[in-house]
Amino acid sequence: MCGRFTLTATPEEVEALFALLELEGFPARYNIAPTQPILMVIAGPKAEPGSNLPDRRALLVRWGLIPGWAKDPKDLPLLINARSETAAEKPAFRAAMRHRRTLVPASGFYEWKRDGSKKSQPYFIRPRGGGLMAFGGLMETYAEPGGSEIDTGAILTTAANIAIAAIHDRMPVIIRPEDFPRWLDCRTSEPRDVADLMAPISPDYLEAIPISDKVNKVANVGPEIQQRVTLAGEVATPKAAAADDPPQLKLL
């Protein structure tokens, strides 16, 4: 699954990777949690399949998808993840999977290696050497009884690759930049046409860095939560997990 992640890239880096014309500034976020706003990239109204000039826009959505048919969201579980293998058939995700596929900019995510029934060792999992990546996401706009609307979203997950499987059996769907147009094209591409993009990313794409349990608390939002720790049997290293990340930006 994906229950916490991070976005510490600059707005300019996000603009460049996702080919966005304009993006408002935002602070680095080291511990993004469910129900908080997350950034999603969607195809714009003038997007043309295969165009070299993609029409894309970014927006903030609540992390936790609410299906359009829900009468009372309180009666539903918090839908932060959608299993890619079944999302096209599940009532909660079926419409979004067909019509509102998105990209979720991320610098990494967190996962916990379980010891029996307890969460034990946390890991910061990021592109090898650092950088920015894109999770596959789904978006749904929910109309509240009072008439207001709220954009909500979920992150798609897939089976873990062999590099991550020792930590957890699931991981986010990661979409490569060359596949952004096909993934976002909901006009001509049905879910079955993008099923191959939801396979686990290659094992050499990610690296897993052991960190302290500071990440467990949502209130801990600074770069120190990504500091590498030395596990039993390892040789200590002075390099920090977040060494390649930009400094914490002042909150808006």
N, C-alpha and C positions, 0 to 999 in steps of 0.2 A: 504494500500500500504506500501511499504518500500522505503523511499527516502533518509534516512540517517541511518547509523549504525556505530558500533564501534568494534574494535578488539584490546583489551588491554592485552590479554593473551600472555605469553612468547612463543617463538618458540618451546621450549621444551614441553610446555603444548599442543600446537597444534599437535606436532609430536605424543605425547602419545595418544590423543583422536582419531586421524584419522589414527593411525598406519602407519605413514610415516617413511621411513627409514632414510631420511635426509631432512632437511629444512634449507635454508639459514636464517640468522638472519634478523630481521625486527623490526622497532620501534613500540611502542604502538601508536595506532591511535584512536583518540577520536571523530572524526567528519568526517567520510568517506562520500563523496558526489558523485553524478553521474558524469561520464566521468573520474573519478579517477581510478587508478589501484586497483583491489580487488583480494584477494587470493581465488582461487578455488581449490578443490581437485577432481581429476578424477581417474577413473580406469586406471591402466597401461596396456601395451600391453600383459602382461602375466597373467593378473587377471583371476582366476578360480572361478566360482560361488560356494559359500559356503566354500571356502578355509579358514583355520585358519591362513594362512599366506597371507593376502591380498597384492596385488600389486597395490599401489596407488602412485600418484605423485601430487605435488602442483605446481601451476603456477599462475602468475599474468595476469589478463585479464582486458580490459577496461570495466568499468561498463556502459553498454549501448549496448545491442545486435544489431549487424548488420547482417541481413539474408544474406546467401551466394548468393542469387539471386539478391540482390540490385545492381542497376546500379550506383546510386549516393546516398550515405547515407544522404546527405543534404535534399533529398526529403522525408525522413522518419522522424517520430517523434522519440524522444529519448526513446528507449525501455529498461527501467531499470527494469520493472516488467512484469511478465507474469501471467495472471490469470490461476490458476491450473485447473479450471473447463473447460477451453476451449483451453488450450495450445496445446493439441494433434491435434486439428483441424485447428488452425490458421496457415496460410501460413508462418508467420514470425517465429513461434516457433516449427512447426510440426517436422522438421528434427532433431532439437536439442533435443526435448522431446523424440524422439525414439532412438537417437544414442549418445547423449552427455549430459546426466544428470550429475550434479555435486553437490558437497557440498560446502557451503560457511561458513568458520569459522567466528563466531561472538561472541562478549561478550554482545551485546545488540543492541537495535535499538531505534530510536526516533520517536515519533508520537505527533501530535498536536490535542488537543480537540478543535473542532471548535465552535465558537460562531456566529451563523448566517452564513455569507459568509466569515468570517475572521478567520485566524488561531489565536488561543488565547493561551491557556496554553500548553506548551510543556511538554512531559513526556519522561523519560528515562526508557525503558522497558527491563528487563534483567531476566535471570533465577533467581528464588527466592533464595536470599542469595548470588548471584554472581555465577561466573563460566563461562564455555564455552559451546556454542551450535552450531548447524549446520543448516543453511537454505538450502532448496532445491533450486538448481540453474540449469541454462541451459547455454551451451557454444556454440559458433559458431566462426569459423575462417573465416575471410573475406579477400578475395584477392583483393587488391587495383588495380586500372587500371595500375599503374606503375610496378606491379609485386610483391610488398611487401605484406606480410600477417600480419594481426592483430587479436589476440584472443580477443573476446568480450563475454560479458555474461549478463544475467538477473537473477533476484531473483523471484522465484515463490511466489505467494500470495494465500491466502485462506480466507474464511469468518472468522471474528474475533470470538474468544470464548467469553463466557459471561463475563469474567473478563476484556477483552479489548474492548468489544463492546461499552462501555460507552464513550470511547475515540475516536475510529475509527471503521468503519465497516469491515476493512480488516487488515490482519496481514501476516507476512511471513510464508511460509510453514516451519515447524521445523521438521527435521528428527532425530529420536532418534538413539543413537549409535548402538543398536542391529539391526537396520534396514539399516545401511550403506551398507552392502554387496548387499542387494536386490535392493536398490535404484540405486547404481552405476552399477549394472549388466545390461548393455545395449545389451549384446549378446543374452541372453535368455529371458529377461523380456521386454515386450512391455509396453507402457504407461498404458494400462488397468490393467496390472499386479501389478502396484505400485500405483494405484488410491487411495487405502485405506491409503497410507502413507501421502497423501496430505490433510487429514482432519485436522481441527483445533486442536492444542495441548491442553491437559487437562487444565482446568482453574487454577489449583493450581501450574502449572509449572512456570509461570511468575509473576513478580511483577512490578507495574508501579510507578515510583518515579517522583513527580513533580519537575521540574527544571526551571531555568530562561530562558529568551529568548536569552541568549548568543549563544545558539546552532543554532539560526537562521542564523548566519553569518558563511559562510564556512571558513572564515579566522580565526575563533576561534577554535583552535585545541588542547587546553590544558585540563587537567582533571577537571579544575574548572567549565566547562560547565555541568558536571554531579552533581554538588552540589545541594543537596535537598533544596527546598524552602518551606516555610510554606504558605499554602493556607488560604484564609479567612475561619475562623471557626475551623481551626486546632490548635492543641497545638504544639508549636515549639519544635523541637528535635535537639540536637547537632550533631547527626550522619550524616555524609556525604554520599551521594549516591555512591561515588566512593571509599569508605573506603577500600573495599576489592580488589581494582584494583592495579596493580603494578605501580610504579612511571613512569613518562614519560621517555622513552629511548632517548638517543641522536640520532638525525636523521643521517642516513647513508649518 
